[in-house]
Amino acid sequence: MKSSELIAIIEADGWKLVRVKGSHHQFKKEGVNHLITISHPEKDVSRHQVADARRKSGLKF
């Protein structure tokens, strides 16, 4: 999965970009106490980042 695809999925669910440090983009959603960090741009996001985003967002993708 490309990082741009993963970012599009979580942004569609209401997650907003709150900070960027180097290649790490951090997203936050109102009412949720944690951040989702995605390395961008990445052609292939690691399965660990995808699993972490899935777990923290509660989405099924």
N, CA, C and O atoms as a Tinker XYZ file with bonds, in Angstrom:
   244  protein
     1  N      0.851000   -1.175000    0.000000    73     2
     2  CA     0.000000    0.000000    0.000000    64     1     3
     3  C      0.895000    1.236000    0.000000    63     2     4     5
     4  O      1.879000    1.298000    0.736000    81     3
     5  N      0.548000    2.211000   -0.824000    73     3     6
     6  CA     1.293000    3.462000   -0.864000    64     5     7
     7  C      0.887000    4.340000    0.318000    63     6     8     9
     8  O     -0.237000    4.254000    0.812000    81     7
     9  N      1.809000    5.179000    0.759000    73     7    10
    10  CA     1.499000    6.072000    1.872000    64     9    11
    11  C      0.369000    7.024000    1.502000    63    10    12    13
    12  O     -0.452000    7.359000    2.356000    81    11
    13  N      0.308000    7.462000    0.263000    73    11    14
    14  CA    -0.758000    8.381000   -0.150000    64    13    15
    15  C     -2.132000    7.713000   -0.061000    63    14    16    17
    16  O     -3.122000    8.375000    0.253000    81    15
    17  N     -2.200000    6.407000   -0.334000    73    15    18
    18  CA    -3.462000    5.669000   -0.214000    64    17    19
    19  C     -3.886000    5.568000    1.248000    63    18    20    21
    20  O     -5.057000    5.760000    1.575000    81    19
    21  N     -2.928000    5.265000    2.128000    73    19    22
    22  CA    -3.221000    5.152000    3.554000    64    21    23
    23  C     -3.660000    6.500000    4.118000    63    22    24    25
    24  O     -4.601000    6.567000    4.910000    81    23
    25  N     -2.987000    7.565000    3.717000    73    23    26
    26  CA    -3.348000    8.906000    4.181000    64    25    27
    27  C     -4.759000    9.266000    3.713000    63    26    28    29
    28  O     -5.535000    9.828000    4.485000    81    27
    29  N     -5.096000    8.956000    2.483000    73    27    30
    30  CA    -6.437000    9.246000    1.961000    64    29    31
    31  C     -7.514000    8.514000    2.761000    63    30    32    33
    32  O     -8.582000    9.071000    3.016000    81    31
    33  N     -7.240000    7.274000    3.155000    73    31    34
    34  CA    -8.205000    6.485000    3.928000    64    33    35
    35  C     -8.451000    7.117000    5.290000    63    34    36    37
    36  O     -9.601000    7.287000    5.696000    81    35
    37  N     -7.375000    7.469000    6.006000    73    35    38
    38  CA    -7.584000    8.005000    7.356000    64    37    39
    39  C     -8.129000    9.434000    7.318000    63    38    40    41
    40  O     -8.888000    9.824000    8.205000    81    39
    41  N     -7.754000   10.221000    6.304000    73    39    42
    42  CA    -8.314000   11.572000    6.194000    64    41    43
    43  C     -9.809000   11.518000    5.883000    63    42    44    45
    44  O    -10.566000   12.369000    6.349000    81    43
    45  N    -10.236000   10.544000    5.114000    73    43    46
    46  CA   -11.659000   10.382000    4.812000    64    45    47
    47  C    -12.457000   10.053000    6.070000    63    46    48    49
    48  O    -13.662000   10.297000    6.127000    81    47
    49  N    -11.782000    9.497000    7.081000    73    47    50
    50  CA   -12.431000    9.161000    8.350000    64    49    51
    51  C    -12.380000   10.319000    9.344000    63    50    52    53
    52  O    -12.858000   10.176000   10.470000    81    51
    53  N    -11.815000   11.455000    8.958000    73    51    54
    54  CA   -11.815000   12.619000    9.835000    64    53    55
    55  C    -10.504000   12.917000   10.532000    63    54    56    57
    56  O    -10.444000   13.842000   11.342000    81    55
    57  N     -9.450000   12.166000   10.246000    73    55    58
    58  CA    -8.138000   12.427000   10.831000    64    57    59
    59  C     -7.519000   13.623000   10.120000    63    58    60    61
    60  O     -7.602000   13.734000    8.897000    81    59
    61  N     -6.895000   14.521000   10.889000    73    59    62
    62  CA    -6.289000   15.740000   10.347000    64    61    63
    63  C     -4.788000   15.724000   10.582000    63    62    64    65
    64  O     -4.317000   15.274000   11.627000    81    63
    65  N     -4.046000   16.216000    9.607000    73    63    66
    66  CA    -2.597000   16.348000    9.732000    64    65    67
    67  C     -2.307000   17.440000   10.755000    63    66    68    69
    68  O     -2.752000   18.577000   10.601000    81    67
    69  N     -1.545000   17.085000   11.816000    73    67    70
    70  CA    -1.246000   18.072000   12.860000    64    69    71
    71  C      0.218000   18.459000   12.913000    63    70    72    73
    72  O      0.556000   19.539000   13.396000    81    71
    73  N      1.107000   17.576000   12.415000    73    71    74
    74  CA     2.527000   17.928000   12.457000    64    73    75
    75  C      3.304000   17.055000   11.495000    63    74    76    77
    76  O      2.940000   15.914000   11.208000    81    75
    77  N      4.400000   17.641000   11.003000    73    75    78
    78  CA     5.307000   16.922000   10.109000    64    77    79
    79  C      6.715000   17.146000   10.617000    63    78    80    81
    80  O      7.117000   18.285000   10.857000    81    79
    81  N      7.469000   16.067000   10.782000    73    79    82
    82  CA     8.876000   16.165000   11.156000    64    81    83
    83  C      9.631000   15.234000   10.221000    63    82    84    85
    84  O      9.559000   14.012000   10.350000    81    83
    85  N     10.352000   15.822000    9.284000    73    83    86
    86  CA    11.030000   15.006000    8.279000    64    85    87
    87  C     10.002000   14.315000    7.413000    63    86    88    89
    88  O      9.138000   14.966000    6.825000    81    87
    89  N     10.089000   13.002000    7.330000    73    87    90
    90  CA     9.135000   12.250000    6.510000    64    89    91
    91  C      7.965000   11.707000    7.333000    63    90    92    93
    92  O      7.108000   11.004000    6.797000    81    91
    93  N      7.923000   12.025000    8.619000    73    91    94
    94  CA     6.869000   11.498000    9.485000    64    93    95
    95  C      5.703000   12.486000    9.564000    63    94    96    97
    96  O      5.847000   13.599000   10.070000    81    95
    97  N      4.566000   12.061000    9.063000    73    95    98
    98  CA     3.350000   12.862000    9.102000    64    97    99
    99  C      2.481000   12.310000   10.231000    63    98   100   101
   100  O      2.211000   11.110000   10.279000    81    99
   101  N      2.044000   13.185000   11.140000    73    99   102
   102  CA     1.246000   12.748000   12.277000    64   101   103
   103  C     -0.170000   13.293000   12.159000    63   102   104   105
   104  O     -0.386000   14.472000   11.878000    81   103
   105  N     -1.122000   12.404000   12.381000    73   103   106
   106  CA    -2.537000   12.721000   12.226000    64   105   107
   107  C     -3.256000   12.540000   13.555000    63   106   108   109
   108  O     -2.938000   11.635000   14.326000    81   107
   109  N     -4.235000   13.417000   13.816000    73   107   110
   110  CA    -5.025000   13.358000   15.039000    64   109   111
   111  C     -6.491000   13.503000   14.668000    63   110   112   113
   112  O     -6.844000   14.171000   13.696000    81   111
   113  N     -7.334000   12.863000   15.464000    73   111   114
   114  CA    -8.781000   12.968000   15.279000    64   113   115
   115  C     -9.379000   13.466000   16.580000    63   114   116   117
   116  O     -9.007000   13.008000   17.660000    81   115
   117  N    -10.299000   14.397000   16.474000    73   115   118
   118  CA   -10.937000   14.946000   17.663000    64   117   119
   119  C    -11.638000   13.833000   18.438000    63   118   120   121
   120  O    -12.357000   13.015000   17.864000    81   119
   121  N    -11.416000   13.816000   19.743000    73   119   122
   122  CA   -12.014000   12.799000   20.592000    64   121   123
   123  C    -11.170000   11.550000   20.750000    63   122   124   125
   124  O    -11.545000   10.639000   21.487000    81   123
   125  N    -10.030000   11.493000   20.065000    73   123   126
   126  CA    -9.123000   10.345000   20.150000    64   125   127
   127  C     -7.819000   10.829000   20.772000    63   126   128   129
   128  O     -7.289000   11.866000   20.373000    81   127
   129  N     -7.302000   10.089000   21.745000    73   127   130
   130  CA    -6.145000   10.543000   22.515000    64   129   131
   131  C     -4.789000   10.163000   21.938000    63   130   132   133
   132  O     -3.776000   10.422000   22.587000    81   131
   133  N     -4.717000    9.576000   20.779000    73   131   134
   134  CA    -3.423000    9.181000   20.234000    64   133   135
   135  C     -3.268000    9.678000   18.798000    63   134   136   137
   136  O     -4.228000   10.114000   18.163000    81   135
   137  N     -2.049000    9.602000   18.314000    73   135   138
   138  CA    -1.708000   10.037000   16.965000    64   137   139
   139  C     -1.448000    8.824000   16.080000    63   138   140   141
   140  O     -1.062000    7.759000   16.561000    81   139
   141  N     -1.661000    9.000000   14.799000    73   139   142
   142  CA    -1.249000    8.012000   13.807000    64   141   143
   143  C     -0.085000    8.629000   13.048000    63   142   144   145
   144  O     -0.208000    9.729000   12.509000    81   143
   145  N      1.046000    7.928000   13.002000    73   143   146
   146  CA     2.229000    8.409000   12.302000    64   145   147
   147  C      2.439000    7.576000   11.047000    63   146   148   149
   148  O      2.454000    6.346000   11.089000    81   147
   149  N      2.601000    8.275000    9.928000    73   147   150
   150  CA     2.809000    7.614000    8.637000    64   149   151
   151  C      4.016000    8.242000    7.967000    63   150   152   153
   152  O      4.105000    9.466000    7.863000    81   151
   153  N      4.942000    7.417000    7.514000    73   151   154
   154  CA     6.085000    7.904000    6.743000    64   153   155
   155  C      5.596000    8.240000    5.341000    63   154   156   157
   156  O      4.956000    7.421000    4.682000    81   155
   157  N      5.906000    9.460000    4.890000    73   155   158
   158  CA     5.430000    9.895000    3.569000    64   157   159
   159  C      6.494000   10.738000    2.910000    63   158   160   161
   160  O      7.041000   11.589000    3.611000    81   159
   161  N      6.848000   10.608000    1.672000    73   159   162
   162  CA     6.272000    9.670000    0.710000    64   161   163
   163  C      6.952000    8.314000    0.770000    63   162   164   165
   164  O      8.178000    8.234000    0.856000    81   163
   165  N      6.195000    7.288000    0.727000    73   163   166
   166  CA     6.674000    5.901000    0.720000    64   165   167
   167  C      5.913000    5.151000   -0.362000    63   166   168   169
   168  O      4.686000    5.225000   -0.431000    81   167
   169  N      6.629000    4.444000   -1.189000    73   167   170
   170  CA     5.966000    3.634000   -2.209000    64   169   171
   171  C      5.256000    2.456000   -1.550000    63   170   172   173
   172  O      4.120000    2.135000   -1.898000    81   171
   173  N      5.926000    1.818000   -0.602000    73   171   174
   174  CA     5.343000    0.695000    0.125000    64   173   175
   175  C      5.464000    0.959000    1.618000    63   174   176   177
   176  O      6.561000    0.913000    2.174000    81   175
   177  N      4.342000    1.235000    2.264000    73   175   178
   178  CA     4.319000    1.444000    3.709000    64   177   179
   179  C      4.500000    0.085000    4.370000    63   178   180   181
   180  O      3.955000   -0.914000    3.901000    81   179
   181  N      5.264000    0.045000    5.457000    73   179   182
   182  CA     5.500000   -1.229000    6.139000    64   181   183
   183  C      4.191000   -1.783000    6.694000    63   182   184   185
   184  O      3.269000   -1.036000    7.019000    81   183
   185  N      4.132000   -3.088000    6.792000    73   183   186
   186  CA     2.915000   -3.718000    7.320000    64   185   187
   187  C      2.671000   -3.315000    8.761000    63   186   188   189
   188  O      1.531000   -3.337000    9.225000    81   187
   189  N      3.737000   -2.944000    9.484000    73   187   190
   190  CA     3.593000   -2.511000   10.875000    64   189   191
   191  C      2.895000   -1.155000   10.948000    63   190   192   193
   192  O      2.062000   -0.933000   11.827000    81   191
   193  N      3.229000   -0.253000   10.033000    73   191   194
   194  CA     2.554000    1.050000   10.010000    64   193   195
   195  C      1.087000    0.893000    9.627000    63   194   196   197
   196  O      0.224000    1.566000   10.191000    81   195
   197  N      0.803000    0.021000    8.686000    73   195   198
   198  CA    -0.585000   -0.219000    8.279000    64   197   199
   199  C     -1.371000   -0.820000    9.442000    63   198   200   201
   200  O     -2.492000   -0.395000    9.719000    81   199
   201  N     -0.791000   -1.800000   10.119000    73   199   202
   202  CA    -1.463000   -2.436000   11.256000    64   201   203
   203  C     -1.691000   -1.439000   12.385000    63   202   204   205
   204  O     -2.746000   -1.451000   13.019000    81   203
   205  N     -0.705000   -0.570000   12.643000    73   203   206
   206  CA    -0.836000    0.440000   13.692000    64   205   207
   207  C     -1.951000    1.424000   13.345000    63   206   208   209
   208  O     -2.766000    1.766000   14.202000    81   207
   209  N     -1.992000    1.880000   12.096000    73   207   210
   210  CA    -3.040000    2.806000   11.664000    64   209   211
   211  C     -4.412000    2.146000   11.756000    63   210   212   213
   212  O     -5.381000    2.786000   12.165000    81   211
   213  N     -4.502000    0.882000   11.381000    73   211   214
   214  CA    -5.765000    0.142000   11.450000    64   213   215
   215  C     -6.232000    0.025000   12.901000    63   214   216   217
   216  O     -7.406000    0.242000   13.201000    81   215
   217  N     -5.312000   -0.318000   13.791000    73   215   218
   218  CA    -5.658000   -0.495000   15.206000    64   217   219
   219  C     -6.080000    0.830000   15.840000    63   218   220   221
   220  O     -7.087000    0.886000   16.545000    81   219
   221  N     -5.322000    1.884000   15.595000    73   219   222
   222  CA    -5.606000    3.175000   16.227000    64   221   223
   223  C     -6.850000    3.848000   15.657000    63   222   224   225
   224  O     -7.573000    4.530000   16.383000    81   223
   225  N     -7.103000    3.663000   14.365000    73   223   226
   226  CA    -8.254000    4.325000   13.747000    64   225   227
   227  C     -9.544000    3.534000   13.925000    63   226   228   229
   228  O    -10.635000    4.103000   13.897000    81   227
   229  N     -9.417000    2.224000   14.107000    73   227   230
   230  CA   -10.597000    1.380000   14.219000    64   229   231
   231  C    -11.230000    1.056000   12.872000    63   230   232   233
   232  O    -12.313000    0.475000   12.813000    81   231
   233  N    -10.553000    1.433000   11.794000    73   231   234
   234  CA   -11.064000    1.171000   10.449000    64   233   235
   235  C    -10.673000   -0.221000    9.975000    63   234   236   237
   236  O     -9.707000   -0.809000   10.461000    81   235
   237  N    -11.425000   -0.729000    9.034000    73   235   238
   238  CA   -11.103000   -2.018000    8.425000    64   237   239
   239  C    -10.695000   -1.751000    6.982000    63   238   240   241
   240  O    -11.535000   -1.425000    6.144000    81   239
   241  N     -9.398000   -1.889000    6.693000    73   239   242
   242  CA    -8.898000   -1.707000    5.326000    64   241   243
   243  C     -7.776000   -2.659000    5.068000    63   242   244
   244  O     -7.213000   -2.669000    3.973000    81   243
